[in-house]
Amino acid sequence: MTNMTASAKALSNLDRIYRLNKIDIVTYQHEKDEIERRVSAVVDDGATCTRDLTERVRALPLGKAALRRLLC
C-alpha cells in the first residue's frame, strides 16, 4: 500500500466516523493532523501496527460453524 493510498483510506475512515457522530470536530481535526503527520514521516514509528493481533485472533472461540481462522 502506498503512502497516498494509506492516507486516503485513513482519511476516508475518519470522515465516515465523523459523519456517524462517533467523534466531535476537535477529535476529528486532531486525528486528521496525526494521519497527515505520520504519512509525511519518512520512517514509520510503529504506531500504525496492531501488536499481538495473531494471539488475539487465535484466542477467539471458533464456534460450531467455523472450522479454522484465516488471517491475511
Beta strands, then each sheet from edge to edge (+ up, - down):
end
